Amino acid sequence: MEPANDLDRLLFFEHARKTAETTYASNPLDADNLTRWGGALLELSQFQSVPDSKKMMKDAISKLEDALLIDPKKHDTLWCLGNAHTSHAFLTPDLDEAKGYFDKASQYFEQAVNEDPGNELYIKSLEVTAKAPELHMEIHKHGFSQQTMGGGSSTTSNAKSSKKKSSDLKYDIFGWVILAVGIVAWVGMAKSHVPPPPPR
């Protein structure tokens, strides 16, 4: 990705987060707003270090769960929660711990499909989650072991190369999840800022 593109995305989702936070102060029972807030946090998490990213994802999950308390059948929120748990799982090196997140993600994707059976994105997300533990093993076996070996090297170029591989890997992991969450957040924001009808 181009740095300017990253900056644009960062600014867009930071604005979305702040807008949602402000809206929440005046209306804490707006499930759409909580979903946008959770989606923005999920997007912003990819710009953080791994520990900060996990913390931000947990905050996103909390906002999305709050939205479900208000509207338990909100399919886009269910789907976002599935993405949040999937993303969190990929950042968790222990496969057994990650599997718990993948299981939760699968449950949320399945609920989203049940609420909106014709939605191909939800169906595809559910299918991909079934393969996620296998992908997790491969990523952590190849990607993170290479990162550790490169970091242990005494040459600066290997360390820089390792850091770049780690960064690229993080974008690969989040790629399919984050793009879709971004679209949902953008559509949600667009719906909430519809201009008034013209006067007659």
Contacts in CASP RR format, 6 or more apart in sequence:
PFRMAT RR
TARGET T0000
AUTHOR 0000-0000-0000
METHOD contacts of the structure
MODEL  1
MEPANDLDRLLFFEHARKTAETTYASNPLDADNLTRWGGALLELSQFQSV
PDSKKMMKDAISKLEDALLIDPKKHDTLWCLGNAHTSHAFLTPDLDEAKG
YFDKASQYFEQAVNEDPGNELYIKSLEVTAKAPELHMEIHKHGFSQQTMG
GGSSTTSNAKSSKKKSSDLKYDIFGWVILAVGIVAWVGMAKSHVPPPPPR
1 171 0 8 1.000
6 47 0 8 1.000
9 43 0 8 1.000
10 44 0 8 1.000
10 47 0 8 1.000
12 186 0 8 1.000
13 40 0 8 1.000
13 43 0 8 1.000
13 44 0 8 1.000
13 182 0 8 1.000
13 185 0 8 1.000
14 40 0 8 1.000
14 44 0 8 1.000
16 36 0 8 1.000
16 37 0 8 1.000
16 39 0 8 1.000
16 40 0 8 1.000
16 43 0 8 1.000
16 185 0 8 1.000
16 189 0 8 1.000
17 37 0 8 1.000
17 40 0 8 1.000
17 41 0 8 1.000
17 44 0 8 1.000
19 36 0 8 1.000
19 189 0 8 1.000
20 33 0 8 1.000
20 34 0 8 1.000
20 36 0 8 1.000
20 37 0 8 1.000
20 38 0 8 1.000
20 40 0 8 1.000
21 37 0 8 1.000
23 30 0 8 1.000
23 33 0 8 1.000
23 192 0 8 1.000
24 30 0 8 1.000
24 33 0 8 1.000
24 34 0 8 1.000
24 37 0 8 1.000
27 33 0 8 1.000
29 70 0 8 1.000
30 70 0 8 1.000
31 67 0 8 1.000
31 68 0 8 1.000
31 70 0 8 1.000
31 71 0 8 1.000
31 74 0 8 1.000
31 77 0 8 1.000
32 67 0 8 1.000
32 188 0 8 1.000
32 191 0 8 1.000
32 192 0 8 1.000
33 192 0 8 1.000
34 63 0 8 1.000
34 64 0 8 1.000
34 66 0 8 1.000
34 67 0 8 1.000
34 70 0 8 1.000
34 77 0 8 1.000
35 63 0 8 1.000
35 64 0 8 1.000
35 67 0 8 1.000
35 74 0 8 1.000
35 76 0 8 1.000
35 77 0 8 1.000
35 80 0 8 1.000
35 184 0 8 1.000
35 188 0 8 1.000
36 185 0 8 1.000
36 188 0 8 1.000
36 189 0 8 1.000
36 192 0 8 1.000
37 60 0 8 1.000
37 63 0 8 1.000
38 59 0 8 1.000
38 60 0 8 1.000
38 63 0 8 1.000
38 64 0 8 1.000
38 67 0 8 1.000
38 80 0 8 1.000
38 84 0 8 1.000
39 60 0 8 1.000
39 63 0 8 1.000
39 64 0 8 1.000
39 80 0 8 1.000
39 84 0 8 1.000
39 181 0 8 1.000
39 182 0 8 1.000
39 184 0 8 1.000
39 185 0 8 1.000
40 185 0 8 1.000
41 56 0 8 1.000
41 57 0 8 1.000
41 59 0 8 1.000
41 60 0 8 1.000
41 63 0 8 1.000
42 56 0 8 1.000
42 57 0 8 1.000
42 60 0 8 1.000
42 80 0 8 1.000
42 83 0 8 1.000
42 84 0 8 1.000
42 87 0 8 1.000
42 177 0 8 1.000
42 178 0 8 1.000
42 181 0 8 1.000
43 178 0 8 1.000
43 181 0 8 1.000
43 182 0 8 1.000
43 185 0 8 1.000
44 56 0 8 1.000
45 52 0 8 1.000
45 53 0 8 1.000
45 54 0 8 1.000
45 56 0 8 1.000
45 57 0 8 1.000
45 60 0 8 1.000
45 87 0 8 1.000
46 53 0 8 1.000
46 170 0 8 1.000
46 171 0 8 1.000
46 174 0 8 1.000
46 178 0 8 1.000
48 55 0 8 1.000
48 56 0 8 1.000
50 91 0 8 1.000
53 91 0 8 1.000
54 88 0 8 1.000
54 91 0 8 1.000
54 92 0 8 1.000
57 84 0 8 1.000
57 87 0 8 1.000
57 88 0 8 1.000
57 91 0 8 1.000
58 88 0 8 1.000
60 80 0 8 1.000
60 84 0 8 1.000
61 81 0 8 1.000
61 84 0 8 1.000
61 85 0 8 1.000
61 88 0 8 1.000
64 77 0 8 1.000
64 80 0 8 1.000
64 81 0 8 1.000
64 84 0 8 1.000
65 81 0 8 1.000
67 74 0 8 1.000
67 77 0 8 1.000
68 74 0 8 1.000
68 77 0 8 1.000
68 78 0 8 1.000
68 81 0 8 1.000
71 77 0 8 1.000
73 115 0 8 1.000
74 115 0 8 1.000
75 111 0 8 1.000
75 112 0 8 1.000
75 115 0 8 1.000
75 116 0 8 1.000
75 119 0 8 1.000
75 122 0 8 1.000
76 112 0 8 1.000
76 184 0 8 1.000
78 108 0 8 1.000
78 109 0 8 1.000
78 111 0 8 1.000
78 112 0 8 1.000
78 115 0 8 1.000
79 108 0 8 1.000
79 109 0 8 1.000
79 112 0 8 1.000
79 121 0 8 1.000
79 122 0 8 1.000
79 125 0 8 1.000
79 184 0 8 1.000
80 181 0 8 1.000
80 184 0 8 1.000
81 104 0 8 1.000
81 105 0 8 1.000
81 108 0 8 1.000
82 104 0 8 1.000
82 105 0 8 1.000
82 106 0 8 1.000
82 108 0 8 1.000
82 109 0 8 1.000
82 112 0 8 1.000
82 125 0 8 1.000
82 129 0 8 1.000
83 105 0 8 1.000
83 125 0 8 1.000
83 177 0 8 1.000
83 178 0 8 1.000
83 180 0 8 1.000
83 181 0 8 1.000
84 105 0 8 1.000
85 101 0 8 1.000
85 102 0 8 1.000
85 104 0 8 1.000
85 105 0 8 1.000
85 108 0 8 1.000
86 101 0 8 1.000
86 102 0 8 1.000
86 105 0 8 1.000
86 129 0 8 1.000
86 132 0 8 1.000
86 177 0 8 1.000
87 173 0 8 1.000
87 174 0 8 1.000
87 177 0 8 1.000
87 178 0 8 1.000
88 101 0 8 1.000
89 98 0 8 1.000
89 99 0 8 1.000
89 100 0 8 1.000
89 101 0 8 1.000
89 102 0 8 1.000
89 105 0 8 1.000
89 132 0 8 1.000
89 136 0 8 1.000
90 98 0 8 1.000
90 132 0 8 1.000
90 136 0 8 1.000
90 139 0 8 1.000
90 173 0 8 1.000
90 174 0 8 1.000
91 173 0 8 1.000
92 98 0 8 1.000
92 101 0 8 1.000
93 140 0 8 1.000
93 144 0 8 1.000
95 133 0 8 1.000
95 136 0 8 1.000
95 137 0 8 1.000
95 140 0 8 1.000
98 133 0 8 1.000
98 136 0 8 1.000
99 133 0 8 1.000
102 129 0 8 1.000
102 132 0 8 1.000
102 133 0 8 1.000
102 136 0 8 1.000
105 129 0 8 1.000
105 132 0 8 1.000
106 126 0 8 1.000
106 129 0 8 1.000
106 130 0 8 1.000
109 122 0 8 1.000
109 125 0 8 1.000
109 126 0 8 1.000
109 129 0 8 1.000
110 126 0 8 1.000
112 119 0 8 1.000
112 122 0 8 1.000
112 125 0 8 1.000
112 126 0 8 1.000
113 119 0 8 1.000
113 122 0 8 1.000
113 123 0 8 1.000
113 126 0 8 1.000
116 122 0 8 1.000
121 180 0 8 1.000
125 180 0 8 1.000
128 176 0 8 1.000
139 169 0 8 1.000
139 173 0 8 1.000
143 165 0 8 1.000
143 166 0 8 1.000
143 169 0 8 1.000
144 166 0 8 1.000
144 169 0 8 1.000
146 162 0 8 1.000
146 165 0 8 1.000
147 162 0 8 1.000
147 163 0 8 1.000
147 165 0 8 1.000
147 166 0 8 1.000
147 169 0 8 1.000
149 162 0 8 1.000
150 158 0 8 1.000
150 159 0 8 1.000
150 161 0 8 1.000
150 162 0 8 1.000
151 158 0 8 1.000
151 159 0 8 1.000
151 162 0 8 1.000
152 158 0 8 1.000
152 159 0 8 1.000
153 159 0 8 1.000
153 162 0 8 1.000
END
